[in-house]
Amino acid sequence: MIRAYLEAHWVAAALAMGVLLLVLLPLGVPGGDHALMLIYLASPIYMLHQVEEHLGDRFRTYVNSVVFGGVEALTPGDVLLINLPGVWGINLAALYAAYFIAPGWGLAAVYLILVNGITHVAMAAHLRAYNPGLASAALVFIPFGLYAVLHIPGTGLQHAVALVIALGLHAAIALHAKQRAKAGRVVVSAVG
């Protein structure tokens, strides 16, 4: 029951939380730390992107119909798990790591934004069409992600770990969707 409720309403929560987190920004980031502020901003920026991307179940519907030819590669539950514990969880962990350890350990949040932005643009170029989330990915994610990667101090190891986390999440999503689509095609061909 709770899962069904979250699946139906998480995008509205993303809108409310994204706006509220931006409204709280003027209260300041501890110590006025620019790097910490960039990592903090990753969450509301991502949440507002999620509204463009997922409002009305647009992205899941698009991926299932256009990318996978009508096979259910992503379920509402998949989308919920990707975005709440996946994106929101990584961003929260990154913020805590940046605050309590060092800013470079928060780079996963901005690499997640950058990789996602590039993925949206690459998908649009490959399919020669708009995909839900493309506007905010191209206009906000890529510029913000590049700026943040260049302005958050981090070691080579911190950048590598952050990039691996971002690429790993995106690769896991793609692999999961491909496996579900393949299984769906097998079921359809067996029934047909």
LOVEX-715074 format. One record per atom (N, C-alpha, C): x negated, z negated, y negated; residue number from 0. Coordinates in Angstrom, 1 decimal. Atoms other than C-alpha are relative to their C-alpha. Layout:
px/pz/py/pos
X/Z/Y/NUM
...
! end
This chain:
px/pz/py/pos
-0.8/0.0/1.2/0
0.0/0.0/0.0/0
-0.9/0.0/-1.3/0
0.9/0.1/1.1/1
-2.8/-0.9/-2.4/1
-0.7/1.3/-0.2/1
0.8/-1.3/0.1/2
-4.8/2.2/-1.5/2
0.9/1.1/-0.5/2
-0.9/-1.0/0.5/3
-1.7/4.4/-2.1/3
0.2/-0.1/-1.5/3
-0.2/0.3/1.5/4
-1.2/2.8/-5.5/4
-1.2/0.4/-0.7/4
1.3/-0.4/0.7/5
-4.9/3.3/-6.4/5
-0.1/1.5/0.0/5
0.1/-1.5/-0.1/6
-4.8/6.9/-5.2/6
0.9/0.7/-1.1/6
-1.0/-0.5/1.0/7
-1.8/7.5/-7.5/7
-0.4/-0.3/-1.4/7
0.1/0.5/1.4/8
-3.0/5.6/-10.6/8
-1.5/-0.1/-0.5/8
1.3/0.3/0.4/9
-6.8/5.5/-10.7/9
-0.5/0.9/-1.2/9
0.4/-0.9/1.2/10
-7.1/8.4/-13.2/10
0.5/-0.6/-1.3/10
-0.6/0.7/1.2/11
-4.8/6.5/-15.7/11
-0.9/-1.2/-0.3/11
0.9/1.1/0.2/12
-7.1/3.5/-15.2/12
-1.3/0.4/-0.6/12
1.2/-0.6/0.5/13
-10.1/5.7/-15.8/13
0.1/0.3/-1.5/13
-0.3/-0.3/1.4/14
-8.6/6.8/-19.1/14
0.0/-1.3/-0.9/14
0.0/1.3/0.7/15
-7.8/3.2/-20.2/15
-1.3/-0.7/-0.1/15
1.3/0.7/0.0/16
-11.1/1.8/-19.2/16
-1.1/0.8/-0.8/16
1.0/-0.8/0.7/17
-13.1/4.7/-20.6/17
0.2/-0.3/-1.5/17
-0.2/0.3/1.4/18
-11.5/4.2/-24.0/18
-0.3/-1.4/-0.4/18
0.4/1.4/0.3/19
-11.8/0.4/-23.9/19
-1.5/-0.2/0.0/19
1.5/0.2/0.0/20
-15.5/0.6/-23.0/20
-0.6/0.6/-1.2/20
0.6/-0.6/1.2/21
-16.1/2.9/-25.9/21
0.4/-0.9/-1.2/21
-0.4/0.8/1.1/22
-14.1/0.6/-28.2/22
-0.9/-1.3/-0.1/22
0.9/1.1/0.0/23
-16.3/-2.3/-27.1/23
-1.4/0.2/-0.4/23
1.4/-0.3/0.3/24
-19.5/-0.5/-27.8/24
-0.5/-0.5/-1.4/24
0.5/0.5/1.2/25
-19.7/-1.5/-31.5/25
-0.3/-1.5/0.0/25
0.4/1.5/-0.1/26
-19.9/-5.2/-30.4/26
-1.5/-0.1/0.4/26
1.4/0.0/-0.3/27
-23.4/-4.2/-29.3/27
-0.4/-0.2/1.4/27
0.7/0.1/-1.3/28
-25.7/-4.0/-26.4/28
-1.0/-1.1/-0.2/28
1.0/1.1/0.2/29
-27.9/-7.1/-25.9/29
-1.3/0.5/-0.5/29
1.3/-0.4/0.6/30
-30.9/-6.8/-28.1/30
-0.1/1.3/-0.7/30
0.0/-1.3/0.6/31
-29.8/-3.5/-29.5/31
-0.8/1.0/0.8/31
0.8/-0.9/-0.8/32
-31.6/-1.8/-26.6/32
0.6/1.4/0.2/32
-0.5/-1.4/-0.1/33
-31.2/2.0/-26.9/33
0.2/0.5/1.4/33
-0.1/-0.4/-1.4/34
-31.9/2.6/-23.2/34
1.2/-0.6/0.7/34
-1.1/0.7/-0.6/35
-29.4/0.0/-22.1/35
1.3/0.6/-0.5/35
-1.2/-0.6/0.6/36
-26.8/1.5/-24.5/36
0.3/1.4/0.7/36
-0.2/-1.3/-0.7/37
-27.3/5.0/-22.9/37
0.6/-0.2/1.4/37
-0.5/0.3/-1.4/38
-26.8/3.5/-19.4/38
1.4/-0.5/-0.1/38
-1.4/0.5/0.2/39
-23.7/1.6/-20.6/39
0.9/1.2/-0.3/39
-0.9/-1.1/0.3/40
-22.3/4.8/-22.1/40
0.3/0.9/1.2/40
-0.2/-0.9/-1.1/41
-22.6/6.6/-18.8/41
1.4/-0.3/0.7/41
-1.3/0.3/-0.6/42
-19.5/4.7/-17.5/42
1.2/0.6/-0.8/42
-1.2/-0.6/0.6/43
-17.0/5.6/-20.2/43
0.0/1.5/-0.1/43
0.1/-1.4/0.0/44
-18.3/9.1/-20.5/44
0.4/0.6/1.3/44
-0.4/-0.5/-1.3/45
-17.9/9.6/-16.8/45
1.5/-0.2/0.2/45
-1.5/0.3/-0.2/46
-14.4/8.0/-16.8/46
0.8/1.1/-0.8/46
-0.8/-1.0/0.7/47
-13.2/10.4/-19.5/47
-0.2/1.4/0.6/47
0.2/-1.2/-0.7/48
-14.7/13.3/-17.6/48
1.0/0.0/1.2/48
-0.8/0.1/-1.2/49
-12.8/12.1/-14.5/49
1.5/0.3/-0.4/49
-1.4/-0.3/0.4/50
-9.5/12.4/-16.5/50
0.2/1.5/-0.1/50
-0.1/-1.5/0.1/51
-10.2/16.1/-17.3/51
0.0/0.6/1.4/51
0.3/-0.5/-1.4/52
-11.3/16.6/-13.7/52
1.2/-0.2/1.0/52
-0.9/0.4/-1.1/53
-8.7/14.7/-11.7/53
1.5/-0.2/-0.4/53
-1.4/0.2/0.4/54
-5.5/14.4/-13.8/54
0.9/1.0/0.7/54
-0.9/-0.8/-0.8/55
-2.7/15.7/-11.7/55
-0.6/0.5/1.3/55
0.7/-0.4/-1.2/56
-5.0/15.9/-8.7/56
-0.6/1.4/0.0/56
0.5/-1.4/0.3/57
-6.5/19.1/-10.2/57
-1.2/0.3/0.8/57
1.3/-0.3/-0.6/58
-10.0/18.9/-8.8/58
0.1/0.2/1.6/58
-0.2/0.0/-1.4/59
-9.0/18.1/-5.2/59
0.8/1.3/0.4/59
-0.8/-1.2/-0.3/60
-6.4/20.8/-5.2/60
-0.8/1.3/-0.2/60
0.8/-1.1/0.3/61
-8.8/23.3/-6.7/61
-1.1/0.2/1.1/61
1.1/-0.1/-1.1/62
-11.6/22.6/-4.1/62
0.7/0.4/1.3/62
-0.6/-0.4/-1.3/63
-9.2/22.7/-1.2/63
0.6/1.4/0.0/63
-0.5/-1.3/0.0/64
-7.5/25.9/-2.3/64
-1.0/1.1/-0.3/64
0.9/-1.1/0.4/65
-10.2/27.9/-4.0/65
-1.3/0.0/0.8/65
1.3/0.1/-0.7/66
-13.5/26.7/-2.4/66
0.2/0.0/1.5/66
-0.1/0.1/-1.5/67
-12.2/26.0/1.1/67
1.2/0.8/0.5/67
-1.0/-0.9/-0.5/68
-9.4/28.6/1.3/68
1.3/-0.6/0.5/68
-1.3/0.6/-0.4/69
-6.4/26.3/1.7/69
-0.1/-1.1/1.0/69
0.2/1.1/-1.0/70
-8.0/23.8/4.2/70
-0.2/-1.3/-0.8/70
0.1/1.3/0.7/71
-7.8/20.1/3.2/71
-1.4/-0.5/0.3/71
1.4/0.5/-0.2/72
-11.6/19.4/2.8/72
-0.1/-1.3/-0.7/72
0.0/1.3/0.7/73
-10.9/16.5/0.4/73
1.4/-0.5/0.0/73
-1.3/0.7/0.0/74
-8.1/14.0/0.8/74
0.1/-0.9/-1.3/74
0.0/1.0/1.2/75
-6.8/11.7/-2.0/75
-0.8/-1.2/0.3/75
0.9/1.1/-0.4/76
-8.6/8.9/-0.1/76
-1.4/0.3/-0.3/76
1.3/-0.4/0.3/77
-11.8/10.8/-0.3/77
-0.4/-0.1/-1.5/77
0.2/0.0/1.4/78
-11.5/11.3/-4.0/78
-0.1/-1.4/-0.6/78
0.1/1.4/0.4/79
-10.8/7.6/-4.5/79
-1.3/-0.6/0.3/79
1.2/0.6/-0.4/80
-13.8/6.6/-2.5/80
-1.2/0.6/-0.8/80
1.1/-0.7/0.8/81
-16.1/9.1/-4.3/81
-0.1/-0.6/-1.4/81
0.0/0.3/1.4/82
-15.0/8.0/-7.7/82
-0.1/-1.5/-0.3/82
0.0/1.5/0.3/83
-14.4/4.2/-7.5/83
-1.3/-0.6/0.5/83
1.2/0.6/-0.4/84
-17.1/2.8/-5.3/84
-1.2/0.9/-0.2/84
1.1/-0.9/0.2/85
-19.2/5.9/-5.6/85
-0.5/0.0/-1.4/85
0.5/-0.1/1.4/86
-19.4/6.7/-9.3/86
0.1/-1.3/-0.8/86
-0.1/1.2/0.7/87
-18.1/3.5/-10.8/87
-0.9/-1.1/0.5/87
0.8/0.9/-0.6/88
-20.0/1.4/-8.4/88
-1.5/0.2/-0.3/88
1.4/-0.3/0.3/89
-23.3/3.2/-8.9/89
-0.3/-0.2/-1.5/89
0.2/0.2/1.4/90
-22.8/3.1/-12.7/90
-0.1/-1.5/-0.3/90
0.1/1.5/0.2/91
-22.2/-0.7/-12.6/91
-1.3/-0.5/0.5/91
1.3/0.5/-0.6/92
-25.2/-1.3/-10.3/92
-1.1/0.4/-0.9/92
1.0/-0.6/0.9/93
-27.3/0.9/-12.6/93
-0.1/-0.9/-1.3/93
0.0/0.8/1.3/94
-26.3/-1.1/-15.7/94
-0.6/-1.4/0.3/94
0.5/1.3/-0.3/95
-27.0/-4.4/-14.0/95
-1.5/0.1/0.3/95
1.4/-0.2/-0.3/96
-30.4/-3.1/-12.7/96
-0.8/0.2/-1.3/96
0.7/-0.2/1.3/97
-31.3/-1.9/-16.2/97
-0.1/-1.2/-0.8/97
0.0/1.2/0.8/98
-30.3/-5.2/-17.8/98
-0.9/-1.1/0.6/98
0.7/1.1/-0.6/99
-31.8/-7.6/-15.3/99
-1.4/0.3/0.5/99
1.4/-0.3/-0.5/100
-34.9/-5.7/-14.1/100
-0.7/0.8/-1.0/100
0.7/-0.9/1.0/101
-35.9/-2.7/-16.3/101
0.9/1.2/-0.2/101
-0.9/-1.1/0.3/102
-34.1/0.2/-18.0/102
-0.2/1.2/1.0/102
0.2/-1.1/-0.9/103
-35.7/2.7/-15.6/103
0.8/-0.1/1.3/103
-0.8/0.2/-1.2/104
-33.8/1.2/-12.7/104
1.5/0.3/-0.2/104
-1.4/-0.4/0.3/105
-30.6/2.2/-14.4/105
0.2/1.5/-0.1/105
0.0/-1.4/0.2/106
-31.5/5.9/-14.5/106
1.0/0.7/1.0/106
-0.9/-0.6/-1.0/107
-29.2/6.6/-11.5/107
1.3/0.4/-0.7/107
-1.2/-0.3/0.7/108
-26.2/6.5/-13.9/108
-0.1/1.3/-0.7/108
0.1/-1.2/0.8/109
-27.5/9.3/-16.1/109
-0.4/1.2/0.9/109
0.3/-1.1/-0.9/110
-28.9/11.4/-13.2/110
1.3/0.4/0.7/110
-1.3/-0.3/-0.6/111
-25.4/11.2/-11.7/111
0.8/0.9/-0.9/111
-0.7/-0.8/1.0/112
-24.0/12.6/-14.9/112
-0.6/1.4/-0.1/112
0.8/-1.2/0.1/113
-26.7/15.3/-15.1/113
0.3/0.9/1.2/113
-0.2/-0.7/-1.2/114
-26.4/16.4/-11.5/114
1.5/0.5/0.1/114
-1.4/-0.4/-0.1/115
-22.6/16.5/-11.7/115
0.3/1.1/-1.0/115
-0.2/-1.0/1.0/116
-22.7/18.5/-14.9/116
-0.5/1.4/0.4/116
0.7/-1.3/-0.5/117
-25.1/21.1/-13.4/117
0.9/0.6/1.1/117
-0.8/-0.4/-1.1/118
-22.9/21.2/-10.3/118
1.3/0.8/-0.5/118
-1.2/-0.7/0.5/119
-19.8/22.1/-12.3/119
-0.3/1.3/-0.6/119
0.4/-1.3/0.6/120
-21.6/24.8/-14.3/120
-0.4/1.0/1.1/120
0.4/-0.9/-1.1/121
-23.1/26.2/-11.1/121
1.2/0.5/0.8/121
-1.2/-0.4/-0.7/122
-19.7/26.3/-9.4/122
0.7/1.0/-0.8/122
-0.7/-1.0/0.9/123
-18.2/28.1/-12.4/123
-0.7/1.3/0.0/123
0.8/-1.2/0.0/124
-21.0/30.6/-12.4/124
0.2/0.7/1.3/124
-0.1/-0.6/-1.3/125
-20.8/31.2/-8.7/125
1.4/0.6/0.3/125
-1.3/-0.4/-0.2/126
-17.0/31.5/-8.6/126
0.6/0.9/-1.2/126
-0.4/-0.7/1.2/127
-16.8/33.1/-12.1/127
1.4/-0.4/-0.5/127
-1.3/0.6/0.4/128
-14.0/30.8/-13.0/128
-0.1/-1.4/-0.5/128
-0.1/1.4/0.4/129
-13.1/27.5/-14.7/129
0.3/-0.9/1.2/129
-0.4/1.0/-0.9/130
-13.1/24.5/-12.5/130
0.3/-1.3/-0.7/130
-0.4/1.3/0.7/131
-11.4/21.1/-13.4/131
-1.3/-0.9/-0.2/131
1.1/0.8/0.4/132
-14.0/19.1/-15.3/132
-1.1/0.8/-0.6/132
1.1/-0.8/0.5/133
-16.1/22.0/-16.4/133
-0.3/-0.2/-1.5/133
0.2/0.1/1.5/134
-15.5/21.6/-20.2/134
-0.9/-1.3/-0.3/134
0.7/1.2/0.3/135
-16.7/18.0/-20.3/135
-1.4/0.0/0.7/135
1.3/-0.1/-0.7/136
-19.5/18.7/-17.8/136
-1.0/0.8/-0.9/136
0.9/-0.8/0.7/137
-20.9/21.5/-19.9/137
-0.3/-0.5/-1.4/137
0.2/0.4/1.4/138
-20.3/20.1/-23.4/138
-0.5/-1.4/-0.2/138
0.4/1.4/0.1/139
-21.0/16.4/-22.7/139
-1.0/-0.4/1.0/139
0.9/0.5/-1.1/140
-22.6/15.7/-19.3/140
-1.4/0.6/-0.1/140
1.3/-0.6/0.0/141
-25.5/18.1/-19.5/141
-0.8/-0.4/-1.2/141
0.8/0.5/1.1/142
-26.6/17.3/-23.1/142
-0.3/-1.5/0.0/142
0.3/1.4/0.0/143
-26.1/13.6/-22.7/143
-1.0/-0.4/1.1/143
0.9/0.2/-1.1/144
-27.8/13.6/-19.3/144
-1.4/0.3/-0.3/144
1.3/-0.3/0.4/145
-30.8/15.4/-20.6/145
-0.6/-0.9/-1.0/145
0.5/0.9/1.1/146
-31.1/13.3/-23.7/146
-0.3/-1.4/0.6/146
0.3/1.3/-0.5/147
-30.8/10.1/-21.7/147
-1.2/-0.1/1.0/147
1.2/0.0/-0.9/148
-33.3/11.1/-19.0/148
-1.3/0.0/-0.8/148
1.2/-0.1/0.9/149
-35.8/11.9/-21.8/149
-0.2/-1.3/-0.8/149
0.1/1.1/0.9/150
-35.1/8.7/-23.8/150
0.0/-1.4/0.7/150
0.1/1.3/-0.7/151
-34.8/6.0/-21.1/151
-1.3/-0.1/0.6/151
1.3/0.2/-0.6/152
-38.2/4.7/-20.2/152
0.1/-0.3/1.4/152
0.0/0.2/-1.4/153
-38.9/4.9/-16.6/153
-1.3/0.5/0.7/153
1.2/-0.4/-0.7/154
-41.7/5.3/-14.1/154
0.4/1.3/0.9/154
-0.3/-1.1/-0.9/155
-42.0/8.3/-11.8/155
0.8/-0.4/1.2/155
-0.8/0.5/-1.1/156
-40.7/6.2/-9.0/156
1.5/-0.2/-0.4/156
-1.4/0.3/0.5/157
-37.6/5.1/-11.0/157
0.7/1.3/-0.2/157
-0.7/-1.3/0.2/158
-36.8/8.7/-11.9/158
0.3/0.6/1.4/158
-0.2/-0.5/-1.3/159
-37.3/9.8/-8.3/159
1.1/-0.7/0.8/159
-1.0/0.7/-0.7/160
-35.1/7.1/-6.9/160
1.4/0.3/-0.6/160
-1.3/-0.3/0.7/161
-32.4/7.8/-9.5/161
0.5/1.4/0.4/161
-0.3/-1.3/-0.4/162
-32.5/11.5/-8.7/162
0.5/0.1/1.5/162
-0.4/0.0/-1.4/163
-32.3/10.9/-5.0/163
1.4/-0.6/0.2/163
-1.3/0.6/-0.1/164
-29.3/8.7/-5.4/164
1.1/1.0/-0.5/164
-1.0/-0.9/0.5/165
-27.5/11.3/-7.5/165
0.1/1.2/0.9/165
-0.1/-1.1/-0.9/166
-28.4/14.2/-5.3/166
0.6/-0.4/1.4/166
-0.6/0.5/-1.3/167
-27.6/12.1/-2.2/167
1.5/-0.1/0.0/167
-1.5/0.1/0.1/168
-24.1/11.3/-3.4/168
0.6/1.4/0.0/168
-0.6/-1.3/0.0/169
-23.4/14.9/-4.2/169
-0.1/0.8/1.3/169
0.2/-0.7/-1.3/170
-24.9/16.2/-0.9/170
1.0/-0.6/1.0/170
-0.9/0.6/-1.0/171
-22.8/13.6/1.1/171
1.4/0.5/-0.2/171
-1.4/-0.5/0.3/172
-19.6/14.7/-0.7/172
0.1/1.4/0.6/172
-0.1/-1.4/-0.4/173
-20.4/18.4/0.0/173
0.0/0.1/1.6/173
0.1/0.0/-1.5/174
-21.3/17.7/3.7/174
1.3/-0.5/0.6/174
-1.2/0.6/-0.5/175
-18.2/15.6/4.2/175
1.1/1.1/-0.1/175
-1.1/-1.0/0.3/176
-15.9/18.3/2.6/176
-0.2/1.2/1.0/176
0.2/-1.1/-0.9/177
-17.5/21.0/4.7/177
0.4/-0.3/1.5/177
-0.4/0.5/-1.4/178
-17.1/19.0/8.0/178
1.5/-0.1/0.1/178
-1.4/0.1/-0.1/179
-13.5/18.3/7.2/179
0.7/1.4/0.0/179
-0.6/-1.3/0.1/180
-12.8/21.9/6.3/180
-0.2/0.7/1.4/180
0.3/-0.6/-1.3/181
-14.5/23.1/9.5/181
1.0/-0.6/1.1/181
-0.9/0.6/-0.9/182
-12.4/20.6/11.5/182
1.4/0.5/-0.2/182
-1.3/-0.5/0.3/183
-9.3/21.7/9.7/183
0.2/1.5/0.4/183
-0.1/-1.4/-0.5/184
-10.0/25.4/10.5/184
0.2/0.1/1.5/184
-0.1/0.1/-1.5/185
-10.5/24.5/14.2/185
1.5/-0.3/0.4/185
-1.3/0.4/-0.3/186
-7.1/22.8/14.2/186
1.0/1.1/-0.3/186
-0.9/-1.1/0.4/187
-5.4/25.7/12.4/187
-0.1/1.1/1.0/187
0.1/-1.1/-0.9/188
-6.8/28.3/14.7/188
0.5/-0.4/1.4/188
-0.5/0.5/-1.3/189
-5.9/26.2/17.8/189
1.5/0.0/0.0/189
-1.5/0.0/0.1/190
-2.3/25.9/16.6/190
0.5/1.4/-0.1/190
-0.4/-1.4/0.3/191
-2.1/29.5/15.4/191
-0.2/0.8/1.2/191
! end
